[in-house]
Amino acid sequence: MGNPPSTHRAHRCSFHPDRQDPYLRLSTVTVFVRDQDRSLRFYLDQLGFCLVSNVRSPSGDQWLTVSPPDGTAMLALVAPNPDSEEYRLIGRSTEVVFLTEDVFAKFEEWCGRGVRFHHPPQTHPGGAISTCFEDVDGNLFTLLCSDEMTWEVEEQRRAHEERLASERHAAQELEIARQVQARLFPQTQPTLTTLECAGVCIQAREVGGDYYDFLELGRDQLGLVIGDVSGKGTAAALLMASLQAHLHNQCAIYLSRPFTPFALEQPERFLRSVNRLFYDNTTDSTYATFFFAEYDDKVRRLRYANCGHLPALLLRNDGKLERLDSTCTVMGLFKEWDCHVRETRLFPGDTLALYTDGATEAFNKTGEEFGEARLIESLRQKREMGSRDLLAAVIADVRQFSHEQQHDDITLLVCKGSDLPKNR
């Protein structure tokens, strides 16, 4: 039948998730006292207990509870009416037993604080050790320890130390993962003649599934990338790293292609290859929303594919807004995947913003989202700034709106069309 339950396990809160019956434990034991404030000082200052609650009702009654520092049960200090039956119970044995791993140490400690004991600790048959003490009203309590109790505390202390060590190790691993993932993002901003770019990813956790990148495609062409992998945390971060690796490996398609500067099939071939690799190396339910653009620095041409991602915002220099909406479905769900490319141009003063839903879905204390409209307005108000300053200002607006409470990765990529140098 196994070992019987410990007679001393009530000293801690034991929760068994496999239990079918409702959770139950001791909550509060009433101790009758003459003066609540005087008793409170005794339990806090001399016994080292913790204050749990001190609430006064509209009728003037005071609900005062204290608890031992390691206990799960509370003592309610109640001052009854002098004419009541409860008042006559003050100064008697409470039948309350406090458990400790070392009665002698607690005896010496409390004696030094002026606690009155009836006798020094005594050893009983079976090895238990106990003594009795009084509070300021003469209420009598028992202080008890046993070998079983001491072993159990030592076991829990070891388990706690092992748990802390495991948590520290997990935190160190997450920090290493954070540093590794940070190196996957661009470490420098690209240098172009007609376009100024800046990007940032602010993760809500140590690692996440947002991604942005600048890809060197050769022949004065730059790839602009932003994506959001399904899922959260470490799993999403691994998928993001996989997607980033496929993109960089497939850049060879661009670098080795024949010179066909106006062919639309090149981005499509590139993205179909990335999708196939992503599909083959992930589970059936894995996908990524993805925006890819090929920018030609010589002719200011932007050829793009929006794979189920949020629309890119193209704010023209005259204030008009264009949305670069989806041209195909998300990446990674289908082995056979059609990708369609569209084309536009970026002129001096134009602003292109690529972002993930962590920016628009950031919400304030009332649950209101930042939204696309606020993002557009923020871009409009700060459109005269350079790309890096504009990026920082928009991120600041998002974080100020959400009171610095971040619930999802915030990724933003900003590009501004610039004039050609006069000496070109």
C-alpha positions as CSV (number, residue, x, y, z in Angstrom):
1,M,0.0,0.0,0.0
2,G,3.0,2.3,0.2
3,N,4.2,4.6,2.9
4,P,1.6,6.5,5.0
5,P,1.4,10.2,4.5
6,S,3.7,12.3,6.7
7,T,2.1,13.7,9.8
8,H,4.1,16.9,9.4
9,R,3.6,17.7,5.7
10,A,1.1,20.4,6.6
11,H,4.1,22.8,7.1
12,R,4.1,23.5,3.4
13,C,1.6,23.9,0.5
14,S,1.5,20.6,-1.4
15,F,-0.4,20.8,-4.7
16,H,-0.9,17.6,-6.7
17,P,-2.1,18.5,-10.2
18,D,-3.3,14.9,-10.8
19,R,-5.8,15.1,-8.0
20,Q,-9.4,15.0,-9.1
21,D,-11.1,16.3,-6.0
22,P,-11.1,20.1,-5.3
23,Y,-8.0,21.7,-3.8
24,L,-8.2,22.1,0.0
25,R,-5.9,23.4,2.7
26,L,-6.0,25.2,6.1
27,S,-6.4,28.9,5.7
28,T,-6.9,30.7,9.0
29,V,-6.8,29.9,12.7
30,T,-8.4,32.4,15.1
31,V,-6.4,33.6,18.2
32,F,-8.4,35.8,20.6
33,V,-6.4,38.8,22.0
34,R,-7.2,41.8,24.1
35,D,-5.4,44.5,22.0
36,Q,-4.9,43.8,18.3
37,D,-2.3,46.5,17.8
38,R,-0.2,45.3,20.8
39,S,-0.5,41.7,19.6
40,L,0.5,42.7,16.1
41,R,3.7,44.1,17.3
42,F,4.5,40.9,19.2
43,Y,3.9,38.6,16.3
44,L,5.8,40.9,13.8
45,D,8.7,42.1,16.0
46,Q,9.3,39.2,18.4
47,L,8.2,36.1,16.4
48,G,9.2,37.5,13.0
49,F,5.9,36.8,11.4
50,C,4.6,38.5,8.3
51,L,1.5,40.8,8.1
52,V,-1.0,39.4,5.7
53,S,-3.9,41.8,6.0
54,N,-5.0,44.7,8.2
55,V,-8.4,45.9,7.0
56,R,-11.0,47.9,8.9
57,S,-14.6,47.4,7.9
58,P,-17.2,50.2,7.7
59,S,-18.5,49.1,11.1
60,G,-15.1,49.7,12.6
61,D,-14.1,46.0,13.1
62,Q,-10.5,45.3,12.3
63,W,-9.6,42.2,10.2
64,L,-5.9,41.5,11.2
65,T,-4.0,38.4,10.0
66,V,-0.4,37.3,10.3
67,S,1.5,34.3,9.1
68,P,4.9,32.6,9.9
69,P,7.4,33.4,7.1
70,D,7.4,29.8,5.8
71,G,3.8,28.9,6.6
72,T,0.6,28.5,4.5
73,A,-1.9,29.0,7.3
74,M,-2.7,32.4,8.8
75,L,-3.5,33.6,12.4
76,A,-6.4,35.9,12.7
77,L,-5.9,38.2,15.7
78,V,-9.4,38.9,17.0
79,A,-10.3,41.2,19.9
80,P,-13.7,39.9,21.2
81,N,-16.1,41.9,23.3
82,P,-15.2,41.7,27.0
83,D,-18.7,40.3,27.8
84,S,-18.4,37.5,25.2
85,E,-17.6,33.8,25.7
86,E,-14.7,34.2,23.3
87,Y,-13.1,36.8,25.7
88,R,-12.8,34.1,28.4
89,L,-10.7,32.0,26.0
90,I,-7.8,34.6,26.0
91,G,-4.8,33.3,27.9
92,R,-5.5,29.6,27.4
93,S,-3.9,26.9,25.2
94,T,-4.7,27.5,21.6
95,E,-3.8,23.9,20.6
96,V,-1.8,25.5,17.7
97,V,1.5,23.8,16.9
98,F,4.3,25.5,15.0
99,L,6.8,23.3,13.2
100,T,10.5,24.1,12.9
101,E,13.6,22.2,11.8
102,D,15.5,23.3,14.9
103,V,13.6,24.0,18.2
104,F,16.8,24.8,20.1
105,A,17.8,27.6,17.6
106,K,14.3,29.1,17.6
107,F,14.2,28.8,21.3
108,E,17.4,30.8,21.7
109,E,16.3,33.4,19.1
110,W,12.9,34.1,20.6
111,C,14.2,34.1,24.1
112,G,16.6,36.9,23.0
113,R,13.6,38.8,21.8
114,G,11.7,38.5,25.1
115,V,9.3,35.7,24.3
116,R,8.2,33.8,27.4
117,F,8.7,30.0,27.3
118,H,7.2,27.6,29.9
119,H,10.3,25.3,29.7
120,P,13.4,24.6,27.6
121,P,13.0,22.2,24.7
122,Q,12.3,18.7,25.7
123,T,12.9,15.4,23.9
124,H,10.0,12.9,23.7
125,P,10.0,9.2,22.9
126,G,10.3,8.8,19.2
127,G,12.7,11.7,18.9
128,A,10.3,14.7,18.7
129,I,11.5,17.8,20.5
130,S,9.0,20.5,21.7
131,T,8.6,23.5,24.0
132,C,5.7,25.9,24.8
133,F,5.6,29.7,24.6
134,E,3.1,32.4,25.3
135,D,2.1,35.6,23.4
136,V,1.5,38.9,25.2
137,D,-2.0,37.7,26.3
138,G,-0.8,34.4,27.7
139,N,-2.2,32.4,24.7
140,L,-0.2,29.2,24.7
141,F,1.4,27.7,21.6
142,T,3.6,24.6,21.0
143,L,6.9,24.7,19.0
144,L,7.8,21.3,17.7
145,C,10.4,19.5,15.5
146,S,11.1,15.9,14.6
147,D,13.7,14.0,12.5
148,E,11.2,13.5,9.8
149,M,10.4,17.2,9.7
150,T,14.1,18.1,9.5
151,W,14.7,15.6,6.7
152,E,11.8,17.0,4.8
153,V,13.0,20.6,5.1
154,E,16.5,19.6,4.0
155,E,15.0,17.7,1.0
156,Q,13.0,20.7,0.0
157,R,16.0,23.0,0.4
158,R,18.0,20.8,-1.9
159,A,15.2,20.7,-4.4
160,H,15.0,24.5,-4.2
161,E,18.7,24.9,-4.8
162,E,18.5,22.5,-7.8
163,R,15.6,24.4,-9.2
164,L,17.4,27.7,-8.8
165,A,20.5,26.2,-10.5
166,S,18.3,24.9,-13.3
167,E,16.6,28.3,-13.7
168,R,20.0,30.0,-13.8
169,H,21.2,27.6,-16.4
170,A,18.1,28.1,-18.5
171,A,18.5,31.9,-18.2
172,Q,22.1,31.7,-19.4
173,E,21.1,29.5,-22.4
174,L,18.4,32.0,-23.3
175,E,20.9,34.9,-23.0
176,I,23.3,33.0,-25.3
177,A,20.4,32.4,-27.7
178,R,19.5,36.1,-27.6
179,Q,23.0,37.1,-28.5
180,V,23.2,34.5,-31.3
181,Q,19.8,35.7,-32.7
182,A,20.9,39.3,-32.5
183,R,23.8,38.5,-34.8
184,L,21.3,37.2,-37.4
185,F,20.0,40.7,-37.9
186,P,21.9,43.2,-40.0
187,Q,24.9,44.5,-38.2
188,T,25.4,47.5,-40.5
189,Q,23.0,49.6,-42.6
190,P,23.3,49.3,-46.4
191,T,24.9,52.1,-48.4
192,L,23.0,53.1,-51.5
193,T,23.0,56.2,-53.7
194,T,19.2,56.7,-54.0
195,L,17.9,55.1,-50.9
196,E,18.6,55.5,-47.2
197,C,17.6,52.5,-45.0
198,A,17.4,51.6,-41.3
199,G,15.8,48.7,-39.4
200,V,15.3,47.4,-35.9
201,C,13.8,44.4,-34.1
202,I,12.8,44.9,-30.4
203,Q,12.0,41.5,-29.0
204,A,9.3,41.0,-26.3
205,R,11.2,37.9,-25.0
206,E,14.8,36.8,-25.1
207,V,14.2,35.4,-28.6
208,G,11.3,35.6,-31.1
209,G,10.1,35.0,-34.5
210,D,10.3,38.4,-36.2
211,Y,12.9,38.9,-38.9
212,Y,14.3,41.7,-41.1
213,D,17.3,41.8,-43.3
214,F,19.1,43.6,-46.1
215,L,20.4,41.2,-48.8
216,E,23.2,42.2,-51.2
217,L,21.9,41.0,-54.6
218,G,24.7,42.4,-56.7
219,R,24.6,44.9,-59.6
220,D,23.5,47.8,-57.4
221,Q,20.5,45.8,-56.2
222,L,19.4,45.4,-52.6
223,G,16.9,42.9,-51.1
224,L,14.6,44.4,-48.4
225,V,13.1,41.6,-46.2
226,I,10.7,41.5,-43.3
227,G,8.9,38.5,-41.9
228,D,7.0,37.1,-39.0
229,V,7.2,33.4,-38.3
230,S,4.3,31.6,-36.7
231,G,4.6,30.8,-33.0
232,K,6.4,32.4,-30.1
233,G,9.6,32.1,-28.1
234,T,12.4,29.6,-28.8
235,A,10.4,27.6,-31.4
236,A,9.7,30.7,-33.5
237,A,13.3,31.8,-33.1
238,L,14.6,28.5,-34.5
239,L,12.2,28.8,-37.5
240,M,13.3,32.3,-38.1
241,A,17.0,31.2,-38.1
242,S,16.0,28.5,-40.6
243,L,14.3,31.0,-42.9
244,Q,17.2,33.4,-42.7
245,A,19.6,30.6,-43.6
246,H,17.5,29.7,-46.7
247,L,17.4,33.3,-47.8
248,H,21.1,33.8,-47.6
249,N,21.8,30.5,-49.3
250,Q,19.5,31.3,-52.2
251,C,21.1,34.7,-52.7
252,A,23.5,32.7,-55.0
253,I,20.6,32.6,-57.5
254,Y,20.8,36.4,-57.8
255,L,24.5,36.6,-57.8
256,S,24.9,34.0,-60.6
257,R,22.0,35.0,-62.8
258,P,22.5,36.3,-66.3
259,F,22.1,40.0,-66.8
260,T,18.3,40.5,-67.4
261,P,17.7,43.7,-65.4
262,F,14.0,44.0,-66.3
263,A,13.0,40.3,-65.9
264,L,10.3,39.8,-63.4
265,E,10.8,36.1,-63.1
266,Q,14.0,36.5,-61.0
267,P,12.4,37.4,-57.6
268,E,9.7,34.7,-58.3
269,R,12.3,32.0,-58.8
270,F,14.2,33.2,-55.8
271,L,11.2,33.1,-53.5
272,R,9.9,29.8,-54.8
273,S,13.2,28.2,-53.9
274,V,13.1,29.7,-50.4
275,N,9.5,28.5,-49.9
276,R,10.4,25.0,-51.1
277,L,13.3,24.8,-48.6
278,F,11.2,26.3,-45.8
279,Y,8.4,23.8,-46.5
280,D,10.6,20.8,-46.6
281,N,12.3,21.6,-43.3
282,T,9.3,22.5,-41.2
283,T,6.1,21.0,-39.9
284,D,2.8,21.1,-41.7
285,S,1.4,23.9,-39.6
286,T,4.5,26.2,-39.8
287,Y,4.4,29.3,-42.0
288,A,5.7,32.8,-42.2
289,T,4.2,36.1,-43.4
290,F,6.9,37.6,-45.5
291,F,7.6,40.7,-47.5
292,F,10.5,40.7,-50.0
293,A,11.5,43.6,-52.3
294,E,14.3,44.0,-54.8
295,Y,15.5,47.6,-55.1
296,D,17.5,48.7,-58.1
297,D,19.7,51.6,-56.9
298,K,20.4,52.8,-60.5
299,V,16.8,53.2,-61.7
300,R,15.0,53.5,-58.3
301,R,12.8,50.4,-59.2
302,L,11.2,48.4,-56.4
303,R,10.0,44.9,-57.4
304,Y,8.2,43.3,-54.5
305,A,6.2,40.2,-53.3
306,N,4.0,40.5,-50.2
307,C,3.5,36.9,-49.0
308,G,0.5,37.3,-46.7
309,H,2.3,40.0,-44.7
310,L,0.9,43.4,-43.5
311,P,0.8,45.9,-46.3
312,A,3.9,48.0,-46.6
313,L,3.3,51.7,-46.4
314,L,4.6,53.9,-49.2
315,L,4.2,57.6,-48.2
316,R,4.9,59.7,-51.3
317,N,6.7,63.0,-51.1
318,D,3.4,64.8,-51.9
319,G,1.7,63.2,-48.9
320,K,-0.2,60.5,-50.8
321,L,-0.3,57.0,-49.3
322,E,0.1,53.7,-51.2
323,R,-0.3,50.3,-49.6
324,L,1.8,47.5,-51.0
325,D,-0.8,44.7,-50.3
326,S,-0.4,40.9,-50.5
327,T,0.5,39.5,-53.9
328,C,0.5,35.8,-52.7
329,T,-0.2,33.6,-49.7
330,V,2.1,33.0,-46.7
331,M,5.3,31.1,-47.1
332,G,5.9,27.5,-45.9
333,L,2.4,26.1,-46.0
334,F,2.3,24.8,-49.6
335,K,4.9,22.8,-51.5
336,E,3.6,24.1,-54.8
337,W,3.4,27.8,-54.3
338,D,2.7,30.6,-56.8
339,C,4.4,33.9,-56.2
340,H,3.5,37.1,-58.0
341,V,5.7,40.2,-58.2
342,R,4.6,43.8,-58.6
343,E,6.7,46.9,-59.3
344,T,6.8,50.5,-58.3
345,R,9.4,53.2,-58.0
346,L,10.8,55.2,-55.1
347,F,11.5,58.9,-55.6
348,P,13.4,61.5,-53.5
349,G,11.3,62.3,-50.4
350,D,9.3,59.0,-50.6
351,T,9.2,56.9,-47.4
352,L,8.7,53.2,-47.4
353,A,7.8,51.5,-44.1
354,L,7.8,47.7,-43.5
355,Y,6.6,46.5,-40.1
356,T,5.2,43.5,-38.2
357,D,2.0,43.3,-36.1
358,G,4.0,44.0,-32.9
359,A,3.9,47.7,-33.9
360,T,0.3,48.1,-34.9
361,E,-1.1,45.7,-32.3
362,A,0.7,47.3,-29.4
363,F,-2.1,48.2,-26.9
364,N,-2.5,50.6,-24.0
365,K,-4.0,50.1,-20.6
366,T,-7.6,50.3,-22.0
367,G,-6.9,47.6,-24.6
368,E,-6.9,50.1,-27.5
369,E,-4.4,49.2,-30.3
370,F,-1.8,51.5,-31.8
371,G,-3.1,50.6,-35.2
372,E,-2.2,51.3,-38.8
373,A,-3.7,54.8,-38.7
374,R,-1.5,56.0,-35.8
375,L,1.5,54.4,-37.5
376,I,0.8,56.4,-40.7
377,E,0.3,59.6,-38.8
378,S,3.6,59.1,-37.0
379,L,5.4,58.6,-40.3
380,R,3.7,61.7,-41.7
381,Q,4.6,63.9,-38.8
382,K,8.3,62.9,-38.9
383,R,8.7,62.4,-42.6
384,E,11.4,65.1,-42.8
385,M,13.8,63.1,-40.6
386,G,16.5,60.9,-41.9
387,S,15.7,57.2,-41.9
388,R,17.5,56.4,-38.6
389,D,15.9,59.3,-36.7
390,L,12.5,58.5,-38.2
391,L,12.8,54.9,-37.2
392,A,13.7,55.8,-33.6
393,A,10.9,58.4,-33.4
394,V,8.2,56.0,-34.6
395,I,9.3,53.2,-32.2
396,A,9.2,55.8,-29.4
397,D,5.6,56.7,-30.3
398,V,4.6,53.0,-30.2
399,R,6.3,52.4,-26.9
400,Q,4.9,55.5,-25.3
401,F,1.4,54.6,-26.4
402,S,1.7,51.2,-24.8
403,H,3.3,52.6,-21.7
404,E,6.5,50.5,-22.3
405,Q,4.5,47.3,-21.9
406,Q,5.6,45.1,-24.8
407,H,3.6,41.9,-25.6
408,D,5.0,41.0,-29.0
409,D,8.1,41.6,-31.1
410,I,8.2,45.0,-32.7
411,T,10.1,45.1,-36.0
412,L,10.2,48.1,-38.3
413,L,12.2,48.8,-41.5
414,V,12.2,52.4,-42.9
415,C,13.6,53.4,-46.3
416,K,13.7,57.0,-47.7
417,G,14.3,58.0,-51.2
418,S,17.2,60.4,-51.6
419,D,18.5,62.8,-54.2
420,L,21.5,61.8,-56.3
421,P,24.8,63.4,-55.3
422,K,25.6,66.5,-57.3
423,N,28.9,65.1,-58.5
424,R,27.4,62.0,-59.9
